[in-house]
Amino acid sequence: MRYIVAAVAMAALLAPAAALADYYVYCANNRIEVDSRNPEQMASARGSGTCQMGPKFGFLSDAQSFAQRNFGGAGRACSCR
């Protein structure tokens, strides 16, 4: 029984954390950002000048590619108008 518990614990530690996260593209403080915080957390952290600029992504690379293709990449100027 101890071996099963140890194996499950080890598997949980070795699972990639990125697979458990969602990523979003935001306009925050007039700059494009890719972040794993959900919209409520991002608004709390960055204030009311924050808006979501696309869908939820399952992988960081997908969110970064979306930001690059549509807005010129993270760090570029944006507006929440």
N, CA, C and O of each residue as an XYZ file, in Angstrom:
324
protein
N       0.828     -1.197      0.000
C       0.000      0.000      0.000
C       0.865      1.252      0.000
O       0.554      2.221     -0.693
N       1.959      1.241      0.779
C       2.836      2.407      0.816
C       3.437      2.693     -0.551
O       3.641      3.851     -0.916
N       3.721      1.633     -1.308
C       4.321      1.810     -2.627
C       3.345      2.490     -3.592
O       3.752      3.297     -4.427
N       2.085      2.165     -3.474
C       1.072      2.785     -4.334
C       0.954      4.269     -4.005
O       0.925      5.104     -4.909
N       0.888      4.598     -2.732
C       0.805      6.002     -2.321
C       2.044      6.760     -2.777
O       1.939      7.881     -3.273
N       3.206      6.161     -2.616
C       4.452      6.801     -3.033
C       4.475      6.989     -4.552
O       4.929      8.027     -5.035
N       3.999      6.011     -5.305
C       3.977      6.108     -6.765
C       3.027      7.212     -7.227
O       3.350      7.961     -8.149
N       1.875      7.316     -6.600
C       0.914      8.370     -6.949
C       1.491      9.742     -6.612
O       1.366     10.678     -7.401
N       2.115      9.863     -5.460
C       2.727     11.142     -5.070
C       3.839     11.527     -6.037
O       3.950     12.692     -6.417
N       4.655     10.573     -6.434
C       5.749     10.853     -7.368
C       5.200     11.258     -8.735
O       5.732     12.169     -9.368
N       4.162     10.601     -9.186
C       3.562     10.945    -10.475
C       3.010     12.363    -10.452
O       3.142     13.092    -11.435
N       2.398     12.761     -9.349
C       1.870     14.118     -9.225
C       2.988     15.152     -9.254
O       2.825     16.231     -9.823
N       4.112     14.828     -8.646
C       5.245     15.756     -8.641
C       5.893     15.884    -10.014
O       6.409     16.945    -10.365
N       5.867     14.817    -10.778
C       6.510     14.820    -12.083
C       5.611     15.334    -13.205
O       6.100     15.621    -14.298
N       4.315     15.456    -12.958
C       3.392     15.963    -13.976
C       3.735     17.411    -14.292
O       3.977     18.197    -13.376
N       3.761     17.775    -15.553
C       4.112     19.153    -15.898
C       3.063     20.139    -15.388
O       1.868     19.974    -15.632
N       3.521     21.144    -14.690
C       2.610     22.155    -14.129
C       1.934     22.950    -15.225
O       0.795     23.383    -15.051
N       2.603     23.155    -16.352
C       2.026     23.936    -17.442
C       0.749     23.295    -17.976
O      -0.139     23.999    -18.456
N       0.648     21.987    -17.899
C      -0.537     21.304    -18.390
C      -1.745     21.566    -17.504
O      -2.877     21.333    -17.929
N      -1.536     22.041    -16.293
C      -2.625     22.294    -15.365
C      -3.102     23.735    -15.390
O      -4.045     24.083    -14.679
N      -2.470     24.580    -16.196
C      -2.782     26.002    -16.186
C      -3.501     26.418    -17.460
O      -3.375     25.770    -18.499
N      -4.245     27.491    -17.368
C      -4.830     28.150    -18.529
C      -4.089     29.467    -18.691
O      -3.603     30.040    -17.716
N      -4.008     29.944    -19.926
C      -3.310     31.191    -20.214
C      -4.232     32.131    -20.964
O      -5.082     31.704    -21.745
N      -4.052     33.416    -20.714
C      -4.880     34.451    -21.298
C      -3.995     35.551    -21.874
O      -2.857     35.743    -21.445
N      -4.541     36.268    -22.854
C      -3.879     37.445    -23.396
C      -4.682     38.646    -22.922
O      -5.893     38.718    -23.135
N      -4.001     39.588    -22.279
C      -4.643     40.769    -21.719
C      -4.017     42.038    -22.260
O      -2.868     42.048    -22.701
N      -4.793     43.102    -22.217
C      -4.258     44.450    -22.312
C      -4.304     44.961    -20.872
O      -5.380     45.134    -20.299
N      -3.136     45.199    -20.301
C      -3.055     45.653    -18.904
C      -2.113     46.845    -18.843
O      -0.951     46.757    -19.239
N      -2.629     47.955    -18.345
C      -1.830     49.183    -18.265
C      -1.236     49.536    -19.627
O      -0.069     49.911    -19.739
N      -2.076     49.405    -20.663
C      -1.745     49.776    -22.045
C      -0.642     48.936    -22.678
O       0.016     49.394    -23.612
N      -0.427     47.721    -22.189
C       0.559     46.802    -22.751
C      -0.035     45.397    -22.853
O      -0.786     44.971    -21.975
N       0.303     44.682    -23.923
C      -0.130     43.296    -24.085
C       0.644     42.424    -23.103
O       1.867     42.515    -22.999
N      -0.096     41.572    -22.381
C       0.509     40.628    -21.442
C      -0.096     39.246    -21.652
O      -1.288     39.118    -21.934
N       0.719     38.230    -21.515
C       0.262     36.839    -21.504
C       0.447     36.362    -20.073
O       1.543     36.448    -19.520
N      -0.638     35.854    -19.470
C      -0.586     35.523    -18.046
C      -1.483     34.335    -17.752
O      -2.428     34.062    -18.492
N      -1.187     33.632    -16.674
C      -2.001     32.481    -16.278
C      -3.089     32.863    -15.277
O      -3.890     32.011    -14.894
N      -3.136     34.111    -14.850
C      -4.205     34.529    -13.940
C      -5.520     34.638    -14.697
O      -5.552     35.076    -15.847
N      -6.607     34.234    -14.039
C      -7.905     34.356    -14.683
C      -8.318     35.835    -14.702
O      -7.691     36.651    -14.027
N      -9.362     36.192    -15.462
C      -9.727     37.610    -15.591
C      -9.993     38.322    -14.264
O      -9.641     39.492    -14.115
N     -10.604     37.638    -13.306
C     -10.873     38.275    -12.016
C      -9.572     38.558    -11.261
O      -9.409     39.630    -10.678
N      -8.655     37.602    -11.272
C      -7.370     37.784    -10.605
C      -6.554     38.881    -11.278
O      -5.894     39.671    -10.603
N      -6.599     38.930    -12.599
C      -5.838     39.938    -13.334
C      -6.385     41.330    -13.058
O      -5.610     42.269    -12.870
N      -7.706     41.482    -13.029
C      -8.299     42.785    -12.724
C      -7.938     43.220    -11.315
O      -7.703     44.403    -11.070
N      -7.893     42.281    -10.393
C      -7.512     42.597     -9.019
C      -6.046     43.029     -8.941
O      -5.704     43.947     -8.196
N      -5.193     42.370     -9.703
C      -3.757     42.675     -9.672
C      -3.412     43.945    -10.435
O      -2.549     44.708    -10.001
N      -4.076     44.187    -11.576
C      -3.695     45.302    -12.444
C      -4.680     46.466    -12.441
O      -4.365     47.541    -12.951
N      -5.861     46.268    -11.878
C      -6.824     47.361    -11.808
C      -7.838     47.333    -12.938
O      -7.898     46.386    -13.722
N      -8.630     48.390    -13.004
C      -9.737     48.441    -13.952
C      -9.288     48.666    -15.389
O     -10.095     48.500    -16.304
N      -8.041     49.035    -15.624
C      -7.538     49.239    -16.978
C      -7.077     47.956    -17.621
O      -6.132     47.965    -18.409
N      -7.729     46.841    -17.300
C      -7.341     45.531    -17.812
C      -8.499     44.918    -18.580
O      -9.639     44.937    -18.116
N      -8.207     44.373    -19.757
C      -9.241     43.667    -20.510
C      -8.632     42.446    -21.186
O      -7.454     42.431    -21.541
N      -9.452     41.439    -21.351
C      -9.021     40.200    -21.985
C      -9.058     40.406    -23.494
O     -10.034     40.937    -24.024
N      -7.998     39.989    -24.192
C      -7.872     40.248    -25.622
C      -8.053     38.997    -26.483
O      -7.803     39.041    -27.688
N      -8.475     37.907    -25.898
C      -8.676     36.687    -26.676
C      -9.252     35.588    -25.803
O      -9.596     35.818    -24.643
N      -9.355     34.386    -26.369
C      -9.908     33.260    -25.605
C      -8.918     32.719    -24.581
O      -7.784     33.188    -24.484
N      -9.354     31.745    -23.835
C      -8.498     31.025    -22.891
C      -7.703     29.994    -23.692
O      -8.240     29.335    -24.582
N      -6.417     29.864    -23.364
C      -5.543     28.907    -24.034
C      -5.057     27.872    -23.037
O      -4.863     28.187    -21.863
N      -4.859     26.649    -23.486
C      -4.372     25.582    -22.626
C      -2.858     25.536    -22.514
O      -2.318     24.894    -21.613
N      -2.172     26.213    -23.425
C      -0.716     26.198    -23.437
C      -0.174     27.612    -23.568
O      -0.730     28.439    -24.290
N       0.918     27.878    -22.860
C       1.557     29.183    -22.910
C       1.970     29.539    -24.330
O       1.776     30.675    -24.762
N       2.531     28.595    -25.055
C       2.995     28.871    -26.419
C       1.843     29.283    -27.338
O       2.033     30.119    -28.222
N       0.657     28.712    -27.141
C      -0.505     29.101    -27.949
C      -0.915     30.537    -27.654
O      -1.220     31.299    -28.570
N      -0.923     30.904    -26.385
C      -1.282     32.277    -26.004
C      -0.246     33.267    -26.536
O      -0.609     34.339    -27.020
N       1.028     32.920    -26.452
C       2.079     33.799    -26.959
C       1.979     33.944    -28.475
O       2.160     35.042    -29.001
N       1.697     32.859    -29.177
C       1.534     32.920    -30.638
C       0.343     33.787    -31.020
O       0.429     34.573    -31.964
N      -0.764     33.656    -30.300
C      -1.940     34.481    -30.553
C      -1.612     35.958    -30.347
O      -1.981     36.797    -31.168
N      -0.926     36.275    -29.264
C      -0.541     37.659    -28.984
C       0.377     38.194    -30.076
O       0.244     39.348    -30.483
N       1.296     37.381    -30.551
C       2.231     37.797    -31.614
C       1.493     38.040    -32.926
O       1.685     39.072    -33.569
N       0.652     37.091    -33.319
C      -0.073     37.201    -34.588
C      -1.041     38.370    -34.616
O      -1.158     39.059    -35.629
N      -1.739     38.597    -33.505
C      -2.820     39.571    -33.507
C      -2.451     40.952    -32.984
O      -3.087     41.943    -33.345
N      -1.436     41.026    -32.143
C      -1.132     42.305    -31.494
C       0.348     42.682    -31.546
O       0.733     43.712    -30.992
N       1.179     41.880    -32.194
C       2.596     42.178    -32.275
C       3.415     41.618    -31.132
O       4.625     41.838    -31.077
N       2.781     40.895    -30.215
C       3.494     40.239    -29.123
C       3.358     40.945    -27.791
O       2.888     42.080    -27.706
N       3.784     40.242    -26.753
C       3.737     40.780    -25.391
C       4.609     42.026    -25.317
O       5.689     42.088    -25.903
N       4.113     43.009    -24.586
C       4.862     44.256    -24.399
C       4.449     45.350    -25.357
O       4.803     46.511    -25.151
N       3.703     45.008    -26.408
C       3.281     46.015    -27.377
C       2.148     46.854    -26.797
O       1.447     46.420    -25.883
N       1.979     48.038    -27.326
C       0.936     48.957    -26.862
C      -0.446     48.422    -27.234
O      -0.625     47.775    -28.266
N      -1.420     48.711    -26.360
C      -2.804     48.315    -26.611
C      -3.735     49.269    -25.870
O      -3.295     50.143    -25.122
N      -5.018     49.082    -26.093
C      -6.023     49.904    -25.423
C      -7.255     49.063    -25.130
O      -7.597     48.171    -25.906
N      -7.917     49.338    -24.027
C      -9.132     48.606    -23.644
C     -10.403     49.377    -24.019
O     -11.445     49.156    -23.401
N     -10.353     50.224    -24.956
C     -11.551     51.000    -25.347
C     -12.602     50.163    -25.959
O     -13.657     50.674    -26.334
